[in-house]
């Protein structure tokens, strides 16, 4: 296993060198526009713009122009506004060259013709990045036999865990190692309830409930209304809210609620209780709990109850794509490839200028310049995840040196959904999705959080889901899934 992981890291480095040599050899040949100007690529990125943004991209352009015969104008849009602004920009027909996308937005853009096909471009102008991207990740991006977006090479698997206050657990000598299933937390929660009156044994926002601990793959592009039970029949699409394991969960949560383990306003107050909680549901990655403990007011412990899982939606949440309006798709592909295979460029666009915005520590880590307590103090801060290959990024000083190997191992050991690579086309189901979302908001936060008796409320919710078109929706997902499997 370890040798395989090391080999993949070495392959990234070798292909990066090959990419740079080949691009430099091609140079700017044929890169000038008809009026003799070097093309400027427009890249819309999900990020904030800080003081030295242009200074950094001046350096980017000095570096990339000799290699790909083009420059780039990076336009940042803050996260809260990004999706809506990009939707409007694309609807307007504006000509630009690169965007960040993923998930249901990706499939929507493909189906309305907003993205350029990539298969041929990857072979002719993006071979280096194609070769380092896991095959299953590329396969997950195909829609109707064509790929329209490049999934970033990153950690793909998802594991939901129970985070708990380790200091409090130690105070009462709680045996957290005895917890093998979610229901095993009951005696532990009783101790917290009886001895810590200002602390909730379990708290969470209704968007991240312990329902995440059920082994489902949401195969309908993140809509949440159709799933495969990863420990059940791999061929059958189910309503995730109507299975036996779901009902067991509802009953347990309602029991926890009645016993005072969960706050009474859990279904209506969606923010969580902040620091006044003993445990919550969190996504976990290798070393993540250790990193959180460096800044947390108390020490976290973590209980692993399910294996990490990986489905199409997990892989395609972060992607780079080329809009169909691009006038320079080949150059856009060359830049995408370079960012994802060139360590210097990847760190330049994400961390800024070495010596000014960060200081190198060895080959793979960095620290902030003297006098800077946080990245924003340097004059350049950006969201690093929407910009490409995670495994080229330098890590902050003190990060475990084997963290990327652990991420790769995390992915390799994850349960791969039988539907990995299946992409649902929800175009014909928009009315049903809208109606089901309304039903969800009316019933499911209270049911999922344990605030109501599921035996009384779930039948009402399922009847409303049925009226909203749930059976029709699941039948359409099943039909497309069966067709996809026949073609594999």
GUNULO-187292 format. One record per atom (N, C-alpha, C): residue in three letters; x, z, y. Coordinates in steps of 0.2 Angstrom, whole numbers, plus 5000, padded with zeros to 4 digits. Atoms other than C-alpha are relative to their C-alpha. Example, Ala and Ser with C-alpha at 12.3 -4.5 7.8 and 13.67 -1.06 7.14 Angstrom:
2
ALA500450004994ALA506250394978ALA500450005006SER499649994994SER506850364995SER499650035005
This chain:
488
UNK500450004994UNK500050005000UNK500450005006UNK499650004994UNK501350055013UNK500449945001UNK499650064999UNK502449905009UNK499649945003UNK500450054998UNK500949795012UNK499850015007UNK500149994992UNK500549875029UNK500649985004UNK499450024996UNK502349855034UNK500149935001UNK499950075000UNK502349675029UNK499549975005UNK500450034995UNK500849645040UNK500250015007UNK499749994993UNK501649725055UNK500649955001UNK499450044999UNK503249625052UNK499749925001UNK500350074999UNK502149465051UNK499849995007UNK500350004993UNK501349505068UNK500649985004UNK499450014996UNK503149505075UNK500349944999UNK499750065001UNK503749355067UNK499649945003UNK500450054997UNK502249255072UNK500050005007UNK500049994993UNK502349315089UNK500649965003UNK499450034998UNK504149245090UNK499949924999UNK500250075002UNK503549075082UNK499549975006UNK500450024995UNK502149065095UNK500349995006UNK499750014993UNK503249095110UNK500549945000UNK499550065001UNK504548965103UNK499649935001UNK500450065000UNK503148835100UNK499749985007UNK500450014994UNK502248865116UNK500649985006UNK499450024995UNK503948855126UNK500249934999UNK499850075002UNK504448695117UNK499549955003UNK500550054997UNK502848615122UNK500050005008UNK499949994993UNK503048685139UNK499449985004UNK500650024996UNK501848625153UNK499849924999UNK500150075001UNK501848445145UNK499249995000UNK500850015000UNK500048375148UNK499650055003UNK500449954997UNK499548535157UNK499849995007UNK500250014993UNK499348475174UNK499349965000UNK500750044999UNK497648415180UNK500149945003UNK499950074998UNK497348245186UNK500349995007UNK499750014993UNK497848285204UNK500750045000UNK499349975000UNK499548365198UNK500050075000UNK500049934999UNK499048545199UNK500050034993UNK500049965007UNK499348675185UNK499350035000UNK500749975000UNK497648735179UNK500050075000UNK500149935000UNK497048905183UNK499450024996UNK500649985005UNK496048985169UNK499750065003UNK500349944998UNK494749105174UNK499750044994UNK500149965006UNK494549255163UNK499650065003UNK500549944998UNK493049375165UNK500250064995UNK499849945004UNK493549545158UNK499650065001UNK500449944999UNK492649705155UNK500550065002UNK499549954998UNK493649825165UNK499950025008UNK500049984993UNK493849915182UNK500649965003UNK499550024996UNK494949845196UNK500350055004UNK499749954996UNK496249955203UNK500549975004UNK499650024994UNK497549945217UNK500549944999UNK499450055001UNK498949845209UNK499749944995UNK500350055004UNK497749725199UNK500449935001UNK499750074998UNK498449565208UNK500750004999UNK499250005001UNK500249625208UNK500149994992UNK499850005007UNK500149645189UNK499949924997UNK500150075002UNK499349465187UNK500449955003UNK499550044997UNK500649395198UNK500649994995UNK499549995005UNK501849455185UNK499849964993UNK500350045006UNK500749385171UNK500149935001UNK499950074998UNK500749215179UNK500749975000UNK499350015000UNK502649215181UNK500249994992UNK499850005007UNK502749245162UNK499649944996UNK500450045004UNK501349135155UNK500149925002UNK500050074998UNK501548975166UNK500549964996UNK499650045004UNK503148915157UNK499949994993UNK500250005008UNK502448955140UNK499449954999UNK500650045002UNK500748875141UNK499849955006UNK500250044995UNK500748775157UNK499450015004UNK500649984997UNK499348865165UNK500150075003UNK500049934997UNK499049025176UNK499350024998UNK500749975001UNK497549145175UNK499850045006UNK500349964995UNK496449225187UNK499550054996UNK500449955004UNK495749385179UNK499550045005UNK500549974996UNK494149445186UNK499750064996UNK500249945004UNK493649625181UNK499350025002UNK500749984998UNK491849685180UNK499950074996UNK500049945004UNK491549865176UNK499550004995UNK500350005006UNK490849915160UNK499250005000UNK500749995000UNK489049965165UNK499749945003UNK500350064997UNK488849795174UNK500149944996UNK499750065003UNK489749685163UNK499549954996UNK500450055004UNK488449615151UNK499549975004UNK500550044996UNK487149575164UNK500349955004UNK499750054995UNK488349495176UNK500249944996UNK499850065004UNK489049385162UNK499549964998UNK500650045002UNK487349335156UNK499849965006UNK500250034994UNK486949285174UNK500549945001UNK499450054999UNK488649195176UNK499949944995UNK500150055005UNK488349095160UNK499449965001UNK500750034999UNK486549055164UNK500149955006UNK499950044994UNK487148985180UNK500449934999UNK499650065001UNK488248855172UNK500750005003UNK499350004997UNK489848915181UNK500549994995UNK499450025004UNK491448845175UNK500550065000UNK499449965001UNK492648975168UNK500250004993UNK499650025006UNK493748995153UNK500150054994UNK499949945005UNK493849165144UNK499550055001UNK500449944998UNK492649305142UNK500150054994UNK500049955005UNK492549465132UNK499250014998UNK500750005002UNK490949475121UNK500050044993UNK500149975006UNK490349545104UNK499350024998UNK500649985003UNK488949605093UNK499449955001UNK500650044999UNK487249545097UNK500049955006UNK499950054994UNK487749465113UNK500449944998UNK499750065002UNK488949355104UNK499549954996UNK500450055004UNK487649285092UNK499549975005UNK500450034995UNK486449265107UNK500349945004UNK499650054996UNK487749165117UNK500149944995UNK499950065005UNK488049055101UNK499449965000UNK500650045001UNK486249015099UNK499749975006UNK500250034994UNK485948975117UNK500549955002UNK499550054998UNK487448855117UNK500550025005UNK499649974995UNK488448965129UNK500850004998UNK499350005002UNK490048965119UNK500349944996UNK499750065002UNK491248835114UNK500350014992UNK499849995007UNK491648805095UNK500850015000UNK499349985000UNK493348875090UNK500449984994UNK499650025006UNK493848815073UNK500649965001UNK499450054999UNK494848665078UNK500550035005UNK499649974995UNK495548755093UNK500550054996UNK499549955004UNK496248895081UNK500549964996UNK499650045003UNK497048765071UNK500649965004UNK499550044996UNK497848665085UNK500350045005UNK499749974994UNK498148785099UNK500050084999UNK500149935001UNK497848955091UNK500350034993UNK499849985007UNK498748955074UNK500350074999UNK499649945000UNK499849105078UNK499550064999UNK500549955000UNK498349215081UNK499550004994UNK500450015006UNK497349145067UNK500350034994UNK499649985006UNK498749185055UNK500050084999UNK500049935000UNK498749375060UNK499450034999UNK500649975000UNK496949405060UNK499750004993UNK500250005007UNK496249465043UNK499449954999UNK500550055002UNK495249335034UNK499350025001UNK500749985000UNK493749445032UNK499750015008UNK500249994993UNK493749475051UNK499849935003UNK500250074997UNK493749285055UNK499449984996UNK500650025003UNK492449255042UNK499350035003UNK500649964997UNK491249385050UNK499849975007UNK500250044994UNK491349275066UNK499749944999UNK500350075001UNK490649115058UNK499350015001UNK500750014999UNK488949065063UNK499849934998UNK500250075002UNK488148915054UNK500649964999UNK499450045001UNK489948855048UNK500549995005UNK499650014994UNK490748875065UNK500250075003UNK499849934997UNK491749015073UNK500049985008UNK500050004993UNK491449045092UNK500350055004UNK499749944997UNK492349205095UNK500650034996UNK499549975004UNK493949285090UNK500050085000UNK500049935000UNK493849465084UNK500750035001UNK499349974999UNK495249575090UNK500350034994UNK499749965006UNK496449635077UNK500150075002UNK500149934998UNK496049815078UNK499750044994UNK500349965005UNK495349955067UNK499249985000UNK500750025000UNK493649895061UNK499550054997UNK500449965004UNK492950025049UNK499750065005UNK500449944997UNK491750165055UNK499950064995UNK500149945004UNK491750345049UNK499650055004UNK500349954996UNK490450465055UNK500250074997UNK499849945002UNK490950645053UNK499750065004UNK500349944996UNK490450825058UNK500650035003UNK499549964996UNK491550895071UNK499850075001UNK500249934999UNK491551085073UNK500550045004UNK499549954996UNK492351225083UNK500450044995UNK499649975005UNK493751275072UNK500250075002UNK499949934998UNK494151435083UNK499450044998UNK500649965002UNK492351495080UNK500050014992UNK500050005008UNK492451445061UNK500550054998UNK499549965002UNK494051545060UNK499850075001UNK500349934998UNK493251695069UNK499650034995UNK500549975005UNK491951715056UNK500249984993UNK499750025007UNK493051655041UNK499549964996UNK500550055003UNK491851515038UNK500449954995UNK499750045005UNK492351415022UNK499849925001UNK500250074999UNK492251235029UNK500249954995UNK499850045006UNK493051165014UNK499549994995UNK500550005005UNK491551205004UNK499549955002UNK500550054997UNK490551075014UNK500149944997UNK499950075003UNK490350925003UNK499449955001UNK500550034998UNK488650875008UNK499750035007UNK500349974993UNK487650895025UNK499650064999UNK500449945002UNK486551015017UNK500450074999UNK499649945001UNK487951135013UNK500250035007UNK499849974993UNK488151175032UNK499550065001UNK500549954998UNK486551285031UNK500350075000UNK499749934999UNK487451455027UNK500550015006UNK499550004994UNK488751415040UNK499650005007UNK500450004994UNK487451375053UNK499650075001UNK500349944999UNK486551535049UNK500550065003UNK499549954997UNK488151635053UNK500049995008UNK500050024993UNK488251545070UNK499450025004UNK500649984997UNK486451565074UNK499950085001UNK500149935000UNK486451755070UNK500550035005UNK499449964997UNK488151795079UNK500249975007UNK499850044994UNK488251665094UNK499449985003UNK500650014997UNK486651675104UNK500049945005UNK500050054995UNK487251555117UNK500349934997UNK499750065003UNK487951425105UNK499549974995UNK500550035005UNK486851295095UNK500549984994UNK499750025006UNK487451275077UNK500249925000UNK499950075001UNK487151085078UNK499749975007UNK500350044994UNK486950975094UNK500249935000UNK499850075000UNK486950795097UNK499649965005UNK500550054997UNK486250655108UNK499649974995UNK500550035005UNK484750575100UNK500349934998UNK499750065002UNK485850415100UNK500550004995UNK499549995005UNK487050485088UNK499850064996UNK500249955005UNK486150595075UNK500350004994UNK499750005007UNK486650645058UNK499749954996UNK500250055004UNK485650505052UNK500649954999UNK499450055001UNK487350405054UNK500350024994UNK499649985006UNK487950505039UNK499749964994UNK500250045005UNK486850395028UNK500349934999UNK499650055001UNK487750255020UNK499649935000UNK500450064999UNK486850105027UNK500549955004UNK499750054996UNK487549935034UNK499449975004UNK500550044995UNK486449875049UNK500249935000UNK499750075000UNK486549695045UNK499649955005UNK500450044995UNK485349635059UNK500350005007UNK499650014994UNK486649625072UNK499950065005UNK500049944996UNK486449805078UNK499350025002UNK500749994998UNK484549795080UNK499750074997UNK500249945003UNK484349945068UNK499450004996UNK500750005004UNK482749885059UNK500149974993UNK499950025007UNK483549815043UNK500750024998UNK499349985002UNK484949875032UNK500049994993UNK499949995007UNK485749875015UNK500350074999UNK499849945002UNK485950035006UNK500749994996UNK499450015003UNK487850035002UNK500150034993UNK500049975007UNK487550144987UNK499449984996UNK500650025004UNK486050054981UNK500049924999UNK500150075002UNK485449874978UNK500449965005UNK499750044995UNK486649754987UNK499749945002UNK500350064999UNK485449614986UNK499350015005UNK500649994997UNK483949694995UNK500050035007UNK500049974993UNK483649725013UNK499450055000UNK500549945000UNK482649885017UNK499950025007UNK500149964993UNK481849975032UNK500450064999UNK499649945000UNK483150105035UNK499750075001UNK500449944998UNK481850225041UNK499550024994UNK500649995005UNK480750215025UNK500350014993UNK499850005006UNK481950245011UNK500050084998UNK500049935002UNK482050405000UNK500650045003UNK499549964997UNK483750455007UNK499850025007UNK500249984993UNK483050445024UNK499550065000UNK500549955000UNK481550555020UNK500350074998UNK499649945002UNK482750685012UNK500350025006UNK499749984994UNK483650685028UNK499650035005UNK500549974995UNK482150705039UNK499850074999UNK500249935002UNK481550855029UNK500650055001UNK499549954999UNK483250935030UNK500150025007UNK500049984993UNK483350915049UNK499550045003UNK500549964998UNK481650975051UNK500150084998UNK499849935002UNK482151135041UNK500550035004UNK499549974995UNK483651155052UNK499750025007UNK500449994994UNK482551135067UNK499650075000UNK500449945001UNK481351275061UNK500450065000UNK499649945001UNK482751385057UNK500450025006UNK499649994994UNK483451375075UNK500749985000UNK499350035000UNK485051275071UNK500049955006UNK500050064995UNK484551145084UNK499550025006UNK500349984994UNK483951165102UNK499349975000UNK500750025000UNK482051145105UNK499949945004UNK500250064996UNK482151005118UNK500449944997UNK499650065003UNK483250895106UNK499849935001UNK500350075000UNK482050755106UNK499949975007UNK500250024993UNK481750745125UNK500650005004UNK499450004996UNK483450795132UNK500649974996UNK499650055004UNK484650655126UNK500750015002UNK499350004998UNK486350715133UNK500450054996UNK499649955004UNK486850855121UNK500150065004UNK499949934996UNK487251035126UNK500650015003UNK499349994997UNK489051005131UNK500450054996UNK499649965004UNK490151145126UNK499750064996UNK500349955003UNK488851265120UNK499749984993UNK500250025007UNK488851195102UNK500550014995UNK499549995005UNK489651235086UNK500249934996UNK499950075004UNK489551055078UNK499649955003UNK500350064998UNK489150885082UNK500249944995UNK499950065004UNK489150705074UNK500549965005UNK499550044996UNK490750605080UNK500349954995UNK499650055003UNK491550445075UNK500850024999UNK499349975001UNK493250485067UNK500549944998UNK499450055002UNK494950385065UNK500650044998UNK499449975001UNK496550435059UNK500450035006UNK499749974995UNK497350565070UNK499650015006UNK500549994994UNK495850565082UNK499950075002UNK500149934999UNK495450745080UNK500650045003UNK499449974998UNK497250795083UNK500149985008UNK500050024993UNK497250695099UNK499550035005UNK500549964996UNK495650775105UNK500250075001UNK499849934999UNK496350945102UNK500650015005UNK499549994994UNK497750915115UNK499750015006UNK500449994993UNK496450915129UNK499450054999UNK500649965001UNK495051015121UNK500150075002UNK499949924998UNK494651195128UNK500050044993UNK500049965007UNK494451245109UNK500349954995UNK499750055005UNK495151165093UNK499449984996UNK500550035005UNK494051045083UNK500350004993UNK499950025007UNK493951035064UNK499649954999UNK500450065002UNK493250895055UNK499850004993UNK500350005007UNK492150885039UNK499949924999UNK500150075003UNK492250715030UNK499550004995UNK500550005005UNK490650685021UNK499849934997UNK500150065002UNK490550495019UNK500749965000UNK499450054999UNK491850355016UNK499949965006UNK500150054994UNK492250245031UNK499749934997UNK500450065002UNK491150085030UNK500249945005UNK499950064996UNK491349905037UNK499549954999UNK500550065001UNK490049775040UNK500249955006UNK499950054995UNK489949625051UNK500050025007UNK500149984994UNK489349715066UNK500650045002UNK499449964999UNK490849835065UNK500649955002UNK499550054999UNK492049685065UNK499949965007UNK500150054994UNK491249575079UNK499850045006UNK500149964994UNK491049715092UNK500449985006UNK499650014994UNK492549665102UNK500349934998UNK499850075002UNK492949475103UNK500249975007UNK499850054994UNK493749345115UNK499649934998UNK500350065001UNK492749185117UNK500149955006UNK499950054995UNK492849025127UNK499349975002UNK500750024999UNK491248975136UNK500049925000UNK500150075001UNK490548795133UNK500149965007UNK499850034994UNK490848765152UNK500749995002UNK499250004999UNK492748785151UNK500249935001UNK499750065000UNK493648635157UNK500749994997UNK499349995003UNK495248695149UNK500050044993UNK500149965007UNK494748755131UNK500750004996UNK499450005004UNK496448705124UNK500550065003UNK499549954997UNK497448805137UNK499750074999UNK500349935001UNK496148955135UNK500250024994UNK499849985006UNK496548955117UNK500750024999UNK499349985000UNK498348955120UNK500150075003UNK500049934996UNK498149105132UNK499850064995UNK500349955005UNK497049195119UNK500550024995UNK499549995005UNK498349165106UNK500650045002UNK499449964997UNK499849225117UNK499850075001UNK500249934999UNK498949385122UNK500050044994UNK500149975007UNK498649425104UNK500650004996UNK499450015005UNK500349385097UNK500650025004UNK499449994996UNK501549425112UNK500050075002UNK500049924999UNK501949615113UNK500150015008UNK499949994993UNK502649595131UNK499449995004UNK500650024996UNK501149505138UNK499450054998UNK500549955002UNK499949625128UNK500050065004UNK499949944997UNK500649775136UNK500049995008UNK500050014993UNK500849695153UNK499350005003UNK500750004997UNK498949655155UNK499750074999UNK500349945001UNK498549825148UNK500350065003UNK499649954997UNK499849945155UNK500349995007UNK499750024993UNK500549855170UNK500749994999UNK499350024999UNK502349825175UNK500450064998UNK499549955003UNK503649915165UNK500550035006UNK499649974995UNK504650035177UNK499650025006UNK500449984994UNK503250045190UNK499450044997UNK500649975002UNK501650085180UNK500150044994UNK499849975006UNK502450145164UNK500750004999UNK499350005002UNK504150195157UNK500050004992UNK499950015007UNK504650135140UNK500350064996UNK499849945005UNK504950275126UNK500149964993UNK499950045006UNK505850185112UNK499749935000UNK500250075001UNK505150025105UNK499250005000UNK500850005001UNK503250075103UNK499650055004UNK500449954996UNK502850215115UNK500249995008UNK499950004993UNK502750245134UNK499850075003UNK500249944996UNK502550385147UNK499949985007UNK500150024993UNK501950385164UNK500650025005UNK499449994995UNK503150375179UNK499950075003UNK500049944997UNK503650535187UNK499550015006UNK500549994995UNK502350615198UNK499349984999UNK500650025002UNK500950535189UNK499750044994UNK500349965005UNK499750645179UNK499549964996UNK500550045004UNK498550515173UNK500149925002UNK499950074999UNK498550325172UNK499849975007UNK500250034993UNK497550295188UNK500550025005UNK499549984995UNK498950385198UNK500549945001UNK499550055000UNK500050235194UNK499849945004UNK500350064996UNK498950105204UNK499849954995UNK500250055005UNK498550015188UNK499750034994UNK500349975006UNK497250065175UNK499449954998UNK500550055003UNK496149955164UNK499850024994UNK500249985006UNK495149965149UNK500449954995UNK499650045005UNK496349915135UNK499749974994UNK500350025006UNK495149885121UNK499749935001UNK500350075000UNK494349715128UNK500549955001UNK499550054998UNK496049635130UNK500449974994UNK499650035006UNK496649595112UNK500250044995UNK499749975006UNK497649645097UNK500350075002UNK499849934999UNK497749835097UNK500750024997UNK499449985004UNK499249835085UNK500649985004UNK499550014996UNK500349765099UNK500150055005UNK500049954994UNK499949905111UNK500550054999UNK499649945000UNK501250035115UNK499650065000UNK500449945000UNK500650215112UNK500350055005UNK499849954995UNK500750355124UNK500550054996UNK499549965003UNK502250465121UNK499750064996UNK500249945004UNK501950595107UNK499549984995UNK500450035005UNK500750485097UNK500349994993UNK499650005007UNK501150495078UNK500249924999UNK499750065000UNK502250345075UNK499749954994UNK500350045006UNK501350295059UNK499249995001UNK500750014998UNK499650285068UNK499749934998UNK500250075002UNK499450095066UNK499949994993UNK500050005007UNK499850105048UNK499450044997UNK500649965002UNK498550235046UNK499349965001UNK500650044998UNK497250125055UNK499949954994UNK500150055005UNK497649985043UNK499850024993UNK500249975006UNK497550095028UNK499250025000UNK500749984999UNK495850165035UNK499649944998UNK500450065001UNK495149985035UNK500049984993UNK499950025007UNK495849945018UNK499650044995UNK500349955004UNK495050095010UNK499350005001UNK500749994998UNK493350075018UNK499649964995UNK500550035004UNK491750025009UNK499949935004UNK500250074997UNK491549835013UNK499349984998UNK500750015001UNK489749795015UNK500049934996UNK500150065003UNK489149655003UNK499849945005UNK500350054995UNK488449575019UNK500649995005UNK499550014995UNK490149575028UNK500149925000UNK500050074998UNK490149405036UNK499449975001UNK500750024998UNK488249385037UNK499950015007UNK500249994993UNK487649355054UNK499349985001UNK500750024999UNK485749365058UNK499949975006UNK500350044994UNK484949245069UNK499350035002UNK500649974998UNK483649345078UNK499649965005UNK500350044994UNK483049205090UNK499350004999UNK500750005001UNK481349195082UNK499650064999UNK500349935001UNK481049385081UNK500050045006UNK499949964994UNK481249435099UNK499350045001UNK500749964999UNK479349485100UNK500050064996UNK500149955005UNK479449585085UNK500650065002UNK499449964998UNK481149665090UNK499850055006UNK500349964994UNK480349715107UNK499550054998UNK500549965002UNK478849785099UNK500250064996UNK499749955005UNK479849885086UNK500450055004UNK499749954995UNK480949955100UNK499650055003UNK500549964997UNK479450025108UNK499850054996UNK500249955005UNK478850105092UNK500650054999UNK499449965001UNK480650175090UNK500050065005UNK500049964994UNK480650255107UNK499450055000UNK500649955000UNK478950335104UNK500150054994UNK500049955006UNK479250415087UNK500750024997UNK499449995004UNK481050405080UNK500550055003UNK499549944998UNK482050525092UNK499850064998UNK500249945002UNK480950665087UNK500050014993UNK499949995008UNK480950625068UNK500750004998UNK499350005001UNK482850585068UNK500350075001UNK499749934998UNK483250755077UNK499750064997UNK500349945004UNK482150865066UNK499450035004UNK500449974996UNK480950905080UNK499350004998UNK500750015002UNK479350855071UNK500050004992UNK500150005007UNK478650875053UNK500049924998UNK500050075002UNK479150705045UNK499449984995UNK500650015004UNK477750715032UNK499449985004UNK500650014996UNK476550715046UNK500149945005UNK499850054994UNK477450595059UNK500249934997UNK499750075002UNK478350465048UNK499549954998UNK500550055001UNK476750385041UNK499749975006UNK500350024993UNK476150365059UNK500549955003UNK499450054997UNK477850285064UNK500049944996UNK499950055004UNK477950175049UNK499449955001UNK500650044999UNK476150115052UNK500049965007UNK499950034994UNK476550075070UNK500649944999UNK499550055002UNK478149985064UNK499749944997UNK500350065003UNK477149875053UNK499649965004UNK500450034995UNK475949835067UNK500449965004UNK499550034996UNK477449785077UNK500349944997UNK499750055003UNK478049665064UNK500650014995UNK499449985004UNK479249765053UNK500149954994UNK499950045006UNK478849675037UNK500249935001UNK499850074998UNK478949505045UNK500849995002UNK499349994998UNK480649555052UNK500450004994UNK499649995006UNK481349615036UNK500049944995UNK500050065004UNK480749465027UNK500449945003UNK499650064997UNK481649345039UNK500750024999UNK499349995002UNK483249445037UNK500249994993UNK499950015007UNK483049445018UNK500149924999UNK500050075001UNK482749255019UNK500749975002UNK499350024997UNK484349225030UNK500650024995UNK499549975004UNK485349345019UNK500149964994UNK500050045006UNK484849255003UNK500349935001UNK499750074999UNK485349085010UNK500750015001UNK499349994999UNK486949155016UNK500450014994UNK499749985006UNK487349224999UNK500149944996UNK500050075004UNK486949054991UNK500649965002UNK499550044998UNK488248975001UNK500750035000UNK499449975001UNK489649094998UNK500449984994
